[in-house]
Amino acid sequence: MPLALFAVFAVGLSSCGKESQIATTTNGAATPVNEVDAMINDYEKVANEYIRVASRLKGGDMSVTVRYIDLDAQVREWPPKLRRVSEKMIPQQAQRVADISARTATYLQK
C-alpha cells in the first residue's frame, strides 16, 4: 500500500508548476481545453439551452417566449465568432461546431 501511495504522490509532483491542459467533459473523457474549446463549450451551452426553450415554446409553453427571443439572438451571434477562430480549429473541433449548429438549425427562425 505505501508503494501505491508513493506512486500517486510522485505522479502528482511530476506536474507541479505546470498548468493543466486537461479537463474532464460531461461524458468522462479527458480533452484539452484551449481558447477554441472554451468558445465551443460556451456555444454548446447556449445552444443546448436554446433547444430546450425552443422545444418548450413549440410545445405551447408561452412563458418562455422572452427567453427564447434572447437565446435566439445569442445563438445567432456564435457562428461569426467561431468563423474568426476557424483557422485555429482542428478537424474534431470544426465537426463539433457543425454538429451543434445542425442541432439548432431546426429551431432557428429565418
MDTraj code that builds the backbone (N, CA, C; nanometers):
import mdtraj as md
import numpy as np

residues = "MET PRO LEU ALA LEU PHE ALA VAL PHE ALA VAL GLY LEU SER SER CYS GLY LYS GLU SER GLN ILE ALA THR THR THR ASN GLY ALA ALA THR PRO VAL ASN GLU VAL ASP ALA MET ILE ASN ASP TYR GLU LYS VAL ALA ASN GLU TYR ILE ARG VAL ALA SER ARG LEU LYS GLY GLY ASP MET SER VAL THR VAL ARG TYR ILE ASP LEU ASP ALA GLN VAL ARG GLU TRP PRO PRO LYS LEU ARG ARG VAL SER GLU LYS MET ILE PRO GLN GLN ALA GLN ARG VAL ALA ASP ILE SER ALA ARG THR ALA THR TYR LEU GLN LYS".split()
xyz = np.array([
    [0.0813, -0.1200, 0.0000],
    [0.0000, 0.0000, 0.0000],
    [0.0859, 0.1268, 0.0000],
    [0.1919, 0.1369, 0.0806],
    [0.2739, 0.2575, 0.0784],
    [0.3357, 0.2853, -0.0580],
    [0.3695, 0.1802, -0.1338],
    [0.4258, 0.1994, -0.2667],
    [0.3249, 0.2651, -0.3598],
    [0.1984, 0.2223, -0.3529],
    [0.0941, 0.2810, -0.4362],
    [0.0737, 0.4272, -0.4012],
    [0.0759, 0.4580, -0.2726],
    [0.0608, 0.5962, -0.2282],
    [0.1778, 0.6805, -0.2800],
    [0.2981, 0.6261, -0.2745],
    [0.4165, 0.6953, -0.3255],
    [0.4031, 0.7223, -0.4754],
    [0.3530, 0.6233, -0.5505],
    [0.3379, 0.6388, -0.6942],
    [0.2396, 0.7509, -0.7264],
    [0.1288, 0.7567, -0.6543],
    [0.0300, 0.8636, -0.6760],
    [0.0928, 0.9984, -0.6437],
    [0.1673, 1.0060, -0.5332],
    [0.2335, 1.1296, -0.4938],
    [0.3356, 1.1733, -0.5982],
    [0.4129, 1.0788, -0.6491],
    [0.5152, 1.1091, -0.7499],
    [0.4522, 1.1607, -0.8787],
    [0.3428, 1.1000, -0.9192],
    [0.2733, 1.1458, -1.0395],
    [0.2224, 1.2873, -1.0177],
    [0.1697, 1.3131, -0.8988],
    [0.1219, 1.4473, -0.8670],
    [0.2325, 1.5499, -0.8718],
    [0.3496, 1.5138, -0.8199],
    [0.4625, 1.6060, -0.8214],
    [0.5183, 1.6287, -0.9603],
    [0.5061, 1.5298, -1.0468],
    [0.5635, 1.5433, -1.1800],
    [0.4996, 1.6557, -1.2595],
    [0.3803, 1.6964, -1.2192],
    [0.3145, 1.8045, -1.2919],
    [0.3139, 1.9346, -1.2138],
    [0.3881, 1.9420, -1.1034],
    [0.3952, 2.0655, -1.0258],
    [0.4515, 2.1779, -1.1124],
    [0.3918, 2.2944, -1.0992],
    [0.4399, 2.4093, -1.1732],
    [0.3924, 2.4155, -1.3164],
    [0.3216, 2.3147, -1.3623],
    [0.2693, 2.3141, -1.4988],
    [0.1200, 2.3404, -1.4939],
    [0.0729, 2.4241, -1.5838],
    [-0.0701, 2.4492, -1.5924],
    [-0.1365, 2.3299, -1.6595],
    [-0.2441, 2.2853, -1.6018],
    [-0.3135, 2.1691, -1.6570],
    [-0.3807, 2.2049, -1.7888],
    [-0.3605, 2.1216, -1.8881],
    [-0.4241, 2.1382, -2.0177],
    [-0.5374, 2.0386, -2.0345],
    [-0.5705, 1.9658, -1.9277],
    [-0.6711, 1.8614, -1.9367],
    [-0.7895, 1.8976, -1.8487],
    [-0.9080, 1.8788, -1.9017],
    [-1.0310, 1.8955, -1.8249],
    [-1.1212, 1.7779, -1.8572],
    [-1.2044, 1.7409, -1.7642],
    [-1.2937, 1.6289, -1.7876],
    [-1.4262, 1.6816, -1.8400],
    [-1.4743, 1.6232, -1.9474],
    [-1.6020, 1.6625, -2.0039],
    [-1.7132, 1.5860, -1.9349],
    [-1.8370, 1.6175, -1.9696],
    [-1.9518, 1.5553, -1.9050],
    [-1.9586, 1.4061, -1.9306],
    [-1.9019, 1.3572, -2.0379],
    [-1.9063, 1.2139, -2.0653],
    [-1.7875, 1.1407, -2.0055],
    [-1.7023, 1.2122, -1.9316],
    [-1.5916, 1.1487, -1.8624],
    [-1.4625, 1.1421, -1.9415],
    [-1.4630, 1.1773, -2.0682],
    [-1.3417, 1.1711, -2.1489],
    [-1.2581, 1.2959, -2.1236],
    [-1.1288, 1.2789, -2.1144],
    [-1.0393, 1.3920, -2.0929],
    [-1.0077, 1.4558, -2.2266],
    [-1.0220, 1.5868, -2.2335],
    [-0.9916, 1.6594, -2.3557],
    [-0.9132, 1.7852, -2.3211],
    [-0.8234, 1.8276, -2.4078],
    [-0.7506, 1.9509, -2.3809],
    [-0.8447, 2.0708, -2.3921],
    [-0.8227, 2.1680, -2.3067],
    [-0.9047, 2.2884, -2.3099],
    [-0.8152, 2.4045, -2.3515],
    [-0.8536, 2.4695, -2.4594],
    [-0.7825, 2.5879, -2.5048],
    [-0.8869, 2.6933, -2.5389],
    [-0.8440, 2.8026, -2.5965],
    [-0.9352, 2.9130, -2.6283],
    [-1.0491, 2.8674, -2.7187],
    [-1.0190, 2.7895, -2.8199],
    [-1.1212, 2.7435, -2.9143],
    [-1.2184, 2.6481, -2.8452],
    [-1.1649, 2.5537, -2.7668],
    [-1.2523, 2.4615, -2.6934],
    [-1.3443, 2.5376, -2.5980],
    [-1.2905, 2.6370, -2.5309],
    [-1.3717, 2.7165, -2.4381],
    [-1.4850, 2.7869, -2.5127],
    [-1.4539, 2.8416, -2.6296],
    [-1.5578, 2.9077, -2.7093],
    [-1.6643, 2.8076, -2.7533],
    [-1.6204, 2.6910, -2.7978],
    [-1.7155, 2.5890, -2.8418],
    [-1.8007, 2.5431, -2.7245],
    [-1.7404, 2.5281, -2.6069],
    [-1.8167, 2.4902, -2.4875],
    [-1.9245, 2.5935, -2.4563],
    [-1.8887, 2.7218, -2.4649],
    [-1.9859, 2.8284, -2.4397],
    [-2.0978, 2.8256, -2.5433],
    [-2.0605, 2.8060, -2.6687],
    [-2.1602, 2.7963, -2.7754],
    [-2.2548, 2.6791, -2.7500],
    [-2.1991, 2.5678, -2.7090],
    [-2.2813, 2.4499, -2.6847],
    [-2.3780, 2.4719, -2.5684],
    [-2.3329, 2.5405, -2.4642],
    [-2.4217, 2.5706, -2.3508],
    [-2.5402, 2.6542, -2.3964],
    [-2.5120, 2.7589, -2.4738],
    [-2.6194, 2.8446, -2.5241],
    [-2.7112, 2.7649, -2.6177],
    [-2.6523, 2.6854, -2.7047],
    [-2.7302, 2.6055, -2.8000],
    [-2.8196, 2.5051, -2.7282],
    [-2.7682, 2.4375, -2.6266],
    [-2.8495, 2.3408, -2.5532],
    [-2.9665, 2.4080, -2.4826],
    [-2.9400, 2.5230, -2.4220],
    [-3.0484, 2.5968, -2.3559],
    [-3.1504, 2.6457, -2.4598],
    [-3.1013, 2.6920, -2.5728],
    [-3.1890, 2.7375, -2.6811],
    [-3.2802, 2.6242, -2.7280],
    [-3.2242, 2.5069, -2.7487],
    [-3.3027, 2.3921, -2.7946],
    [-3.4074, 2.3547, -2.6903],
    [-3.3675, 2.3563, -2.5627],
    [-3.4613, 2.3234, -2.4549],
    [-3.5781, 2.4217, -2.4518],
    [-3.5472, 2.5509, -2.4581],
    [-3.6500, 2.6546, -2.4530],
    [-3.7353, 2.6520, -2.5801],
    [-3.6729, 2.6337, -2.6949],
    [-3.7479, 2.6285, -2.8215],
    [-3.8439, 2.5102, -2.8224],
    [-3.8009, 2.3987, -2.7664],
    [-3.8895, 2.2815, -2.7592],
    [-4.0095, 2.3097, -2.6704],
    [-3.9854, 2.3776, -2.5593],
    [-4.0967, 2.4137, -2.4700],
    [-4.1932, 2.5094, -2.5403],
    [-4.1385, 2.6065, -2.6114],
    [-4.2228, 2.7021, -2.6835],
    [-4.3032, 2.6317, -2.7917],
    [-4.2374, 2.5435, -2.8639],
    [-4.3052, 2.4669, -2.9695],
    [-4.4161, 2.3800, -2.9116],
    [-4.3971, 2.3352, -2.7885],
    [-4.4982, 2.2545, -2.7209],
    [-4.6117, 2.3358, -2.6616],
    [-4.6066, 2.4678, -2.6779],
    [-4.7159, 2.5533, -2.6325],
    [-4.6904, 2.6312, -2.5053],
    [-4.5715, 2.6226, -2.4493],
    [-4.5387, 2.6952, -2.3263],
    [-4.4994, 2.8383, -2.3623],
    [-4.5954, 2.9285, -2.3564],
    [-4.5721, 3.0675, -2.3951],
    [-4.4922, 3.1455, -2.2903],
    [-4.4738, 3.0889, -2.1710],
    [-4.3999, 3.1587, -2.0657],
    [-4.2510, 3.1730, -2.0985],
    [-4.2028, 3.1012, -2.1969],
    [-4.0603, 3.1069, -2.2321],
    [-4.0334, 3.1927, -2.3551],
    [-4.1319, 3.2660, -2.4010],
    [-4.1181, 3.3446, -2.5241],
    [-4.0037, 3.4458, -2.5167],
    [-3.9980, 3.5223, -2.4083],
    [-3.8933, 3.6244, -2.3958],
    [-3.7567, 3.5580, -2.3888],
    [-3.7451, 3.4491, -2.3132],
    [-3.6176, 3.3763, -2.3033],
    [-3.5776, 3.3209, -2.4398],
    [-3.6748, 3.2713, -2.5147],
    [-3.6497, 3.2184, -2.6489],
    [-3.5923, 3.3275, -2.7396],
    [-3.6518, 3.4452, -2.7362],
    [-3.6051, 3.5557, -2.8210],
    [-3.4614, 3.5933, -2.7850],
    [-3.4317, 3.5988, -2.6560],
    [-3.2967, 3.6303, -2.6106],
    [-3.1968, 3.5233, -2.6556],
    [-3.2317, 3.3974, -2.6362],
    [-3.1421, 3.2882, -2.6754],
    [-3.1259, 3.2794, -2.8270],
    [-3.2324, 3.3100, -2.9013],
    [-3.2243, 3.3095, -3.0469],
    [-3.1173, 3.4087, -3.0930],
    [-3.1162, 3.5267, -3.0317],
    [-3.0152, 3.6275, -3.0663],
    [-2.8754, 3.5787, -3.0281],
    [-2.8628, 3.5158, -2.9120],
    [-2.7322, 3.4665, -2.8682],
    [-2.6798, 3.3564, -2.9605],
    [-2.7664, 3.2640, -2.9983],
    [-2.7249, 3.1539, -3.0866],
    [-2.6773, 3.2088, -3.2205],
    [-2.7419, 3.3128, -3.2699],
    [-2.7033, 3.3717, -3.3986],
    [-2.5710, 3.4476, -3.3913],
    [-2.5301, 3.4898, -3.2721],
    [-2.4029, 3.5615, -3.2564],
    [-2.2826, 3.4684, -3.2662],
    [-2.3011, 3.3403, -3.2366],
    [-2.1873, 3.2491, -3.2271],
    [-2.1218, 3.2114, -3.3590],
    [-2.1930, 3.1814, -3.4660],
    [-2.1233, 3.1420, -3.5901],
    [-2.0183, 3.2425, -3.6390],
    [-2.0473, 3.3740, -3.6394],
    [-1.9413, 3.4673, -3.6821],
    [-1.8195, 3.4654, -3.5884],
    [-1.8441, 3.4532, -3.4573],
    [-1.7332, 3.4466, -3.3614],
    [-1.6470, 3.3236, -3.3891],
    [-1.7128, 3.2123, -3.4142],
    [-1.6393, 3.0875, -3.4375],
    [-1.5684, 3.0873, -3.5722],
    [-1.6257, 3.1553, -3.6720],
    [-1.5582, 3.1656, -3.8018],
    [-1.4262, 3.2410, -3.7881],
    [-1.4216, 3.3395, -3.6973],
    [-1.2990, 3.4176, -3.6779],
    [-1.1847, 3.3326, -3.6217],
    [-1.2171, 3.2237, -3.5522],
    [-1.1118, 3.1379, -3.4976],
    [-1.1035, 3.0040, -3.5713],
    [-1.1727, 2.9935, -3.6829],
    [-1.1783, 2.8653, -3.7543],
    [-1.0414, 2.8175, -3.8017],
    [-0.9489, 2.9106, -3.8290],
    [-0.8168, 2.8685, -3.8738],
    [-0.7375, 2.8012, -3.7616],
    [-0.7783, 2.8224, -3.6373],
    [-0.7129, 2.7583, -3.5229],
    [-0.7748, 2.6225, -3.4892],
    [-0.8878, 2.5900, -3.5518],
    [-0.9602, 2.4671, -3.5179],
    [-0.8967, 2.3437, -3.5806],
    [-0.8962, 2.2380, -3.5030],
    [-0.8591, 2.1079, -3.5572],
    [-0.9871, 2.0465, -3.6132],
    [-0.9788, 1.9451, -3.6965],
    [-1.0986, 1.8875, -3.7584],
    [-1.2066, 1.8448, -3.6578],
    [-1.1661, 1.7917, -3.5426],
    [-1.2644, 1.7487, -3.4438],
    [-1.3434, 1.8670, -3.3876],
    [-1.2777, 1.9799, -3.3701],
    [-1.3454, 2.0993, -3.3208],
    [-1.4425, 2.1519, -3.4261],
    [-1.3985, 2.1549, -3.5513],
    [-1.4858, 2.2011, -3.6599],
    [-1.6087, 2.1106, -3.6708],
    [-1.5898, 1.9807, -3.6557],
    [-1.7015, 1.8875, -3.6614],
    [-1.7970, 1.9089, -3.5445],
    [-1.7420, 1.9359, -3.4284],
    [-1.8258, 1.9619, -3.3109],
    [-1.9122, 2.0864, -3.3316],
    [-1.8527, 2.1918, -3.3873],
    [-1.9285, 2.3142, -3.4172],
    [-2.0391, 2.2838, -3.5185],
    [-2.0064, 2.2067, -3.6208],
    [-2.1063, 2.1701, -3.7219],
    [-2.2205, 2.0902, -3.6597],
    [-2.1882, 1.9993, -3.5700],
    [-2.2913, 1.9194, -3.5033],
    [-2.3833, 2.0065, -3.4172],
    [-2.3246, 2.0984, -3.3431],
    [-2.4045, 2.1887, -3.2588],
    [-2.4934, 2.2748, -3.3471],
    [-2.4373, 2.3289, -3.4541],
    [-2.5150, 2.4135, -3.5455],
    [-2.6294, 2.3360, -3.6093],
    [-2.6047, 2.2118, -3.6438],
    [-2.7096, 2.1286, -3.7042],
    [-2.8242, 2.1053, -3.6062],
    [-2.7903, 2.0870, -3.4779],
    [-2.8965, 2.0664, -3.3778],
    [-2.9829, 2.1906, -3.3612],
    [-2.9222, 2.3088, -3.3695],
    [-3.0002, 2.4323, -3.3516],
    [-3.0749, 2.4732, -3.4782],
    [-3.0287, 2.4282, -3.5927],
    [-3.0848, 2.4717, -3.7211],
    [-3.2340, 2.4451, -3.7315],
    [-3.2807, 2.3356, -3.6762],
    [-3.4233, 2.3021, -3.6881],
    [-3.5116, 2.3990, -3.6116],
    [-3.4544, 2.4719, -3.5149],
    [-3.5330, 2.5642, -3.4340],
    [-3.5158, 2.7103, -3.4749],
    [-3.4123, 2.7410, -3.5528],
    [-3.3873, 2.8800, -3.5899],
    [-3.4947, 2.9307, -3.6862],
    [-3.5455, 3.0479, -3.6539],
    [-3.6411, 3.1161, -3.7420],
    [-3.5619, 3.1913, -3.8477],
    [-3.6175, 3.2036, -3.9644],
    [-3.5490, 3.2768, -4.0723],
    [-3.5490, 3.4251, -4.0462],
])
top = md.Topology()
chain = top.add_chain()
for i, resn in enumerate(residues, 1):
    res = top.add_residue(resn, chain, resSeq=i)
    for name in ("N", "CA", "C"):
        top.add_atom(name, md.element.get_by_symbol(name[0]), res)
traj = md.Trajectory(xyz[None], top)
